[in-house]
């Protein structure tokens, strides 16, 4: 017992003196924190709807990260929801009037790319009326939109829930803006609504300051209600890591890719190393024909071209993340089995193993009680070292377009960046973050595995 305690203390002390091991442990802790944040704080719908374009319609297209906007030259994309609106309600002449007011401080040097106002209203037979008014920093206010919602198709007094968006390119907005020619000095026929609204009167220059957008709903039924509203002001920069060509927030994709990568890496490494451990121990301990037969099977798997076979299996059988994990396990145990078999050949000749045989213990009991426990430290090191290979294997398949397309993975993001010609278009934020995450994760587990292997080093002990 004393020897075992000292051994563990020595291993821990050696590991804490390994700079590579400490660096790897720190990176792994960060990855675990990212996983927890993704699971508990990011909506699960963003994971399930990763490839649904309608889910990401509020986000900008191929926008750079917000922190690259030095000097506030480019407008930042703004997404506001009902929670950020000032809501007022009143009843006038039997009409329920609900107003959602949004305030925006616009202090950029260029104009917004567009704007849209999503909303959801429940109403009965009489459709409500929506009116949108914008108040500029110079005190001028003008109505850009006023229209009744479509008639309800539901009878028997039931409520109809209607969701829609008012876009800046709406013909009604353009017509209302062009009616007041005194507001703008230049030719309105060639101007976009967002330029008309955010321009100074006396010159073609951005009017900076506080803007207010009022969405007023006139409800005619006693049970009518405004479920939600919003304001999306289009910009050229957004978020911590920007967006891709399909408007998806790459920050969310990178965060969700973390638990997926850890799941693949740990599952594949634990399963493959466990298979290789048992396979190698049985081959080395039993020896003779058993060893010869098992090693020939091992050589057969070892000679197979892994990547082409993974590609063929993905095309023929399927591209589910669970299937890909299983494919990687099939080819991941071979190298471990060879190493473990060579160590088992030495361990089976030790005195306590020979004593166990003389006492009549079965081979299975000797293997699991006396041989495998001596190999567990090396096994743990091998698991850590095998994680990067599993992650890179999935990333390679995804980069080739053979990964699971329904979930966000780092390899899948790189594949879509390659398909979208991100490098040629200068969209570096679509390439560097997922590639860096793959490299850092692989480096972390490699450092951890090497540190553990150097402290336990079973080969040196026997």
MOBELQUI-V402803 format. One record per residue. N is the residue number from 1. RES is the residue in one letter. PSI is psi in whole degrees, -180 to 180 (none if undefined). OMEGA is omega in radians with two decimals (* if undefined). NEAR is the number of other ideal C-beta (glycine too) atoms within 12 Angstrom. Layout:
{{N	RES	PSI	OMEGA	NEAR} {N	RES	PSI	OMEGA	NEAR}}
This chain:
{{1	X	-42	-3.13	7} {2	X	-42	3.13	8} {3	X	-40	-3.14	9} {4	X	-44	3.13	11} {5	X	-46	3.14	11} {6	X	-40	3.14	12} {7	X	-45	3.13	18} {8	X	-41	3.12	17} {9	X	-41	3.14	15} {10	X	-44	3.12	18} {11	X	-45	-3.14	29} {12	X	-41	-3.12	19} {13	X	-41	3.11	14} {14	X	-39	-3.13	21} {15	X	-42	-3.13	30} {16	X	-19	3.10	17} {17	X	1	3.11	15} {18	X	113	-3.13	23} {19	X	-39	3.11	15} {20	X	-42	3.13	26} {21	X	-42	3.12	31} {22	X	-43	3.12	19} {23	X	-43	3.10	21} {24	X	-41	3.13	32} {25	X	-39	3.13	24} {26	X	-44	3.14	19} {27	X	-40	3.14	30} {28	X	-39	3.08	33} {29	X	-42	3.10	16} {30	X	-42	3.12	21} {31	X	-38	3.10	37} {32	X	-41	3.10	21} {33	X	-39	3.07	19} {34	X	-39	3.10	29} {35	X	-47	3.14	27} {36	X	-40	3.13	17} {37	X	-43	-3.14	19} {38	X	-42	-3.07	29} {39	X	-40	-2.99	21} {40	X	-18	-3.02	13} {41	X	-18	3.11	16} {42	X	132	-3.12	26} {43	X	136	-3.13	17} {44	X	-26	3.12	17} {45	X	-33	3.14	14} {46	X	-27	3.07	27} {47	X	-46	-3.10	28} {48	X	-33	-3.05	16} {49	X	25	-3.06	23} {50	X	-35	-3.12	34} {51	X	19	3.08	24} {52	X	107	-3.07	17} {53	X	-32	-3.12	16} {54	X	-30	-3.12	16} {55	X	-29	-3.03	21} {56	X	17	-3.04	30} {57	X	-25	-3.13	24} {58	X	-11	-3.05	31} {59	X	158	-3.13	34} {60	X	162	-3.11	38} {61	X	122	3.09	28} {62	X	49	3.14	31} {63	X	141	3.11	38} {64	X	160	3.07	33} {65	X	147	-3.07	31} {66	X	-30	-3.09	27} {67	X	-10	3.08	17} {68	X	-6	-3.06	23} {69	X	72	-3.11	24} {70	X	129	3.11	12} {71	X	9	3.12	11} {72	X	41	-3.12	21} {73	X	-34	-3.12	18} {74	X	140	3.14	29} {75	X	138	3.09	34} {76	X	139	3.13	32} {77	X	132	-3.08	37} {78	X	129	3.07	35} {79	X	113	3.14	31} {80	X	142	3.13	29} {81	X	-180	-3.09	21} {82	X	-30	-3.14	26} {83	X	-22	-3.10	13} {84	X	8	-3.14	20} {85	X	151	3.00	28} {86	X	114	-3.03	20} {87	X	129	3.04	23} {88	X	150	-3.08	17} {89	X	141	3.10	20} {90	X	158	3.10	16} {91	X	125	-3.11	15} {92	X	119	-3.13	14} {93	X	37	3.11	9} {94	X	3	3.14	13} {95	X	128	3.13	20} {96	X	116	-3.09	27} {97	X	119	3.14	26} {98	X	127	-3.12	35} {99	X	128	3.03	27} {100	X	117	-3.08	37} {101	X	127	3.11	28} {102	X	135	3.13	36} {103	X	134	-3.14	22} {104	X	129	3.00	33} {105	X	106	-3.08	17} {106	X	109	-3.08	33} {107	X	39	-3.11	21} {108	X	164	-3.07	32} {109	X	-13	3.13	20} {110	X	167	-3.02	26} {111	X	158	3.00	31} {112	X	155	3.12	36} {113	X	-31	3.12	32} {114	X	-176	2.99	32} {115	X	156	3.06	43} {116	X	155	-3.08	35} {117	X	101	3.09	41} {118	X	152	3.11	30} {119	X	158	3.06	37} {120	X	128	-3.08	27} {121	X	139	2.99	39} {122	X	131	-3.13	27} {123	X	167	-3.11	37} {124	X	-133	-3.04	27} {125	X	-35	-3.10	21} {126	X	118	-3.09	24} {127	X	140	3.08	26} {128	X	171	3.08	39} {129	X	134	3.11	26} {130	X	130	3.10	38} {131	X	132	-3.12	30} {132	X	126	-3.14	40} {133	X	138	3.09	27} {134	X	130	3.08	42} {135	X	121	-3.08	24} {136	X	167	3.12	28} {137	X	-25	3.14	24} {138	X	6	3.09	20} {139	X	-11	-3.14	14} {140	X	139	3.07	23} {141	X	144	3.13	21} {142	X	148	-3.12	30} {143	X	122	-3.11	26} {144	X	-14	-3.06	37} {145	X	138	3.04	35} {146	X	117	-3.08	24} {147	X	150	3.06	25} {148	X	147	3.09	21} {149	X	162	-3.13	33} {150	X	149	3.10	18} {151	X	149	-3.14	15} {152	X	138	3.11	25} {153	X	2	-3.11	16} {154	X	132	-3.12	17} {155	X	-172	3.10	11} {156	X	30	3.05	10} {157	X	8	3.14	14} {158	X	159	-3.12	15} {159	X	136	3.07	24} {160	X	127	3.09	28} {161	X	118	-3.07	21} {162	X	129	3.11	29} {163	X	137	3.14	21} {164	X	178	3.11	23} {165	X	141	3.02	27} {166	X	117	-3.10	33} {167	X	155	3.13	26} {168	X	-25	-3.13	35} {169	X	5	3.12	18} {170	X	133	-3.09	25} {171	X	-32	-3.14	16} {172	X	-38	3.10	23} {173	X	-45	-3.14	31} {174	X	-43	3.13	24} {175	X	-43	-3.14	19} {176	X	-37	3.14	27} {177	X	-38	-3.09	33} {178	X	-12	3.10	23} {179	X	-34	-3.10	17} {180	X	86	-3.09	18} {181	X	-13	-3.13	15} {182	X	-19	-3.12	13} {183	X	-29	-3.00	28} {184	X	134	-3.03	31} {185	X	-29	-3.03	16} {186	X	177	-3.02	18} {187	X	112	-3.11	12} {188	X	-23	-3.09	24} {189	X	-21	-3.13	13} {190	X	9	-3.06	12} {191	X	146	3.05	23} {192	X	153	-3.12	26} {193	X	-41	-3.12	35} {194	X	-29	3.08	33} {195	X	-40	3.10	29} {196	X	-45	-3.04	39} {197	X	-38	-3.02	44} {198	X	20	3.12	41} {199	X	152	2.98	31} {200	X	157	-3.04	23} {201	X	-41	-3.00	22} {202	X	-6	3.14	13} {203	X	161	3.14	11} {204	X	78	-3.10	20} {205	X	149	-3.10	18} {206	X	132	3.04	27} {207	X	109	-3.09	32} {208	X	153	3.11	22} {209	X	-162	-3.07	20} {210	X	123	3.08	19} {211	X	145	3.05	35} {212	X	133	3.09	29} {213	X	119	-3.11	42} {214	X	120	3.06	32} {215	X	110	-3.08	42} {216	X	127	3.14	35} {217	X	126	3.08	42} {218	X	108	-3.06	31} {219	X	131	-3.03	33} {220	X	-10	3.11	25} {221	X	148	-3.10	25} {222	X	-28	-3.13	17} {223	X	6	3.12	18} {224	X	148	-3.11	31} {225	X	153	3.05	26} {226	X	113	-3.09	33} {227	X	-45	3.11	24} {228	X	161	3.07	28} {229	X	-179	3.14	37} {230	X	171	3.09	31} {231	X	126	3.09	38} {232	X	117	3.12	35} {233	X	113	-3.02	35} {234	X	137	3.11	38} {235	X	179	-3.09	38} {236	X	-7	3.07	30} {237	X	149	-3.12	33} {238	X	137	2.94	39} {239	X	-173	-3.09	32} {240	X	-33	-3.09	21} {241	X	12	3.09	33} {242	X	-168	-3.13	43} {243	X	166	3.13	42} {244	X	-171	-3.07	44} {245	X	-25	3.14	26} {246	X	16	3.07	31} {247	X	8	-3.10	30} {248	X	140	3.13	41} {249	X	115	-3.09	39} {250	X	-23	3.05	45} {251	X	-45	3.12	34} {252	X	-41	3.13	37} {253	X	-42	3.13	44} {254	X	-42	-3.13	44} {255	X	-44	3.12	38} {256	X	-27	3.10	39} {257	X	-22	-3.11	46} {258	X	-54	3.10	39} {259	X	-32	3.11	32} {260	X	-45	-3.14	44} {261	X	-43	3.12	50} {262	X	-39	3.10	37} {263	X	-49	-3.13	31} {264	X	-49	-3.07	47} {265	X	-49	-3.09	46} {266	X	-41	-3.14	31} {267	X	-48	-3.12	29} {268	X	-45	-3.09	40} {269	X	-44	-3.14	43} {270	X	-45	-3.11	29} {271	X	-47	-3.08	30} {272	X	-41	3.13	40} {273	X	-37	3.11	39} {274	X	-44	3.10	29} {275	X	-46	3.13	32} {276	X	-36	3.12	41} {277	X	-54	-3.11	42} {278	X	-43	-3.13	29} {279	X	-47	-3.11	35} {280	X	-39	3.14	39} {281	X	-44	3.14	44} {282	X	-44	-3.13	32} {283	X	-46	-3.09	36} {284	X	-39	-3.09	36} {285	X	-44	-3.08	40} {286	X	-40	3.11	26} {287	X	-169	3.07	20} {288	X	-131	-3.03	13} {289	X	-36	3.11	11} {290	X	-48	3.12	20} {291	X	-46	-3.11	26} {292	X	-47	-3.13	16} {293	X	-46	-3.12	17} {294	X	-38	-3.14	31} {295	X	-30	3.07	29} {296	X	-39	3.05	15} {297	X	-42	3.10	22} {298	X	-43	3.13	31} {299	X	-36	3.12	18} {300	X	-48	3.10	13} {301	X	-36	-3.11	27} {302	X	-31	-3.09	20} {303	X	-11	-3.11	13} {304	X	139	3.06	18} {305	X	110	-2.96	12} {306	X	-56	-3.04	25} {307	X	-47	3.09	23} {308	X	-38	3.12	16} {309	X	-38	3.08	22} {310	X	-40	3.10	36} {311	X	-46	-3.13	24} {312	X	-44	3.14	17} {313	X	-40	3.14	27} {314	X	-38	-3.12	31} {315	X	-43	-3.03	18} {316	X	-48	-3.00	13} {317	X	-47	-3.12	18} {318	X	169	-3.06	20} {319	X	21	3.08	30} {320	X	148	-3.13	21} {321	X	-31	3.12	33} {322	X	-37	3.07	22} {323	X	-43	3.12	24} {324	X	-40	3.09	41} {325	X	-43	3.11	37} {326	X	-40	3.11	26} {327	X	-42	-3.13	37} {328	X	-34	3.10	42} {329	X	-38	-3.10	34} {330	X	-37	-3.08	25} {331	X	4	-3.02	35} {332	X	-10	-3.02	41} {333	X	-11	-2.93	36} {334	X	-51	-3.10	32} {335	X	-40	3.13	28} {336	X	-40	-3.12	41} {337	X	-40	3.14	35} {338	X	-45	-3.12	27} {339	X	-46	-3.11	32} {340	X	-38	3.14	42} {341	X	-41	3.13	37} {342	X	-36	3.10	26} {343	X	-36	3.13	37} {344	X	-33	3.10	42} {345	X	-33	3.12	27} {346	X	-41	-3.07	23} {347	X	-32	-3.06	32} {348	X	-14	3.13	32} {349	X	2	3.11	18} {350	X	157	-3.01	21} {351	X	-42	-3.07	12} {352	X	-27	3.07	19} {353	X	-42	3.09	30} {354	X	-38	3.12	15} {355	X	-39	3.11	14} {356	X	-37	3.10	24} {357	X	-43	-3.13	21} {358	X	-28	3.12	11} {359	X	-3	3.06	14} {360	X	14	3.11	10} {361	X	145	-3.12	19} {362	X	161	3.13	14} {363	X	-40	-3.13	22} {364	X	-43	3.14	17} {365	X	-41	3.13	17} {366	X	-42	-3.12	30} {367	X	-48	-3.04	31} {368	X	-21	-3.10	21} {369	X	-32	-3.01	18} {370	X	-33	-3.05	28} {371	X	-56	-3.08	40} {372	X	-43	3.11	31} {373	X	-33	3.11	20} {374	X	-20	-3.10	31} {375	X	-5	-3.09	38} {376	X	-42	3.10	23} {377	X	-45	3.08	33} {378	X	-34	3.12	38} {379	X	-45	3.12	35} {380	X	-41	3.09	28} {381	X	-40	3.14	35} {382	X	-37	3.10	40} {383	X	-46	3.14	35} {384	X	-41	-3.12	39} {385	X	-29	-3.09	34} {386	X	-17	-3.11	43} {387	X	-48	-3.14	43} {388	X	-39	3.14	36} {389	X	-40	3.13	36} {390	X	-44	-3.14	45} {391	X	-43	3.12	44} {392	X	-34	3.10	34} {393	X	-46	3.09	42} {394	X	-41	-3.14	50} {395	X	-39	3.13	37} {396	X	-45	3.11	31} {397	X	-43	-3.14	40} {398	X	-39	3.14	40} {399	X	-32	3.09	28} {400	X	-1	-3.14	25} {401	X	18	-3.10	20} {402	X	12	3.08	34} {403	X	-179	3.11	40} {404	X	112	-3.06	30} {405	X	-8	-3.03	25} {406	X	-10	-3.09	21} {407	X	154	3.12	32} {408	X	120	3.00	42} {409	X	159	-3.14	46} {410	X	-40	3.10	45} {411	X	-38	3.12	40} {412	X	-40	3.11	42} {413	X	-42	3.11	50} {414	X	-38	3.09	39} {415	X	-45	3.14	31} {416	X	-34	3.07	33} {417	X	-40	3.10	36} {418	X	-41	3.11	25} {419	X	-34	3.14	23} {420	X	8	3.12	23} {421	X	46	-3.09	16} {422	X	-39	-3.12	30} {423	X	-44	-3.13	17} {424	X	-29	-3.11	13} {425	X	-2	3.12	19} {426	X	18	3.13	17} {427	X	67	-3.03	29} {428	X	-31	-3.11	22} {429	X	-13	3.10	36} {430	X	-16	-3.04	39} {431	X	-50	-2.98	31} {432	X	-49	-3.09	25} {433	X	-50	3.13	34} {434	X	-38	3.10	41} {435	X	-39	3.13	28} {436	X	-37	3.13	21} {437	X	-40	3.09	37} {438	X	-44	-3.11	40} {439	X	-44	-3.11	22} {440	X	-41	3.14	29} {441	X	-45	3.09	44} {442	X	-41	3.13	35} {443	X	-42	-3.10	27} {444	X	-49	-3.11	36} {445	X	-33	3.08	42} {446	X	-43	3.10	32} {447	X	-43	3.12	31} {448	X	-46	-3.12	38} {449	X	-43	3.13	37} {450	X	-38	3.13	26} {451	X	-44	3.12	32} {452	X	-42	-3.11	33} {453	X	-39	-3.13	32} {454	X	-25	-3.14	26} {455	X	-34	-3.09	30} {456	X	-42	3.02	31} {457	X	72	-3.10	19} {458	X	-35	-3.10	31} {459	X	-40	-3.13	20} {460	X	-29	-3.11	13} {461	X	-30	-3.08	17} {462	X	none	*	21}}
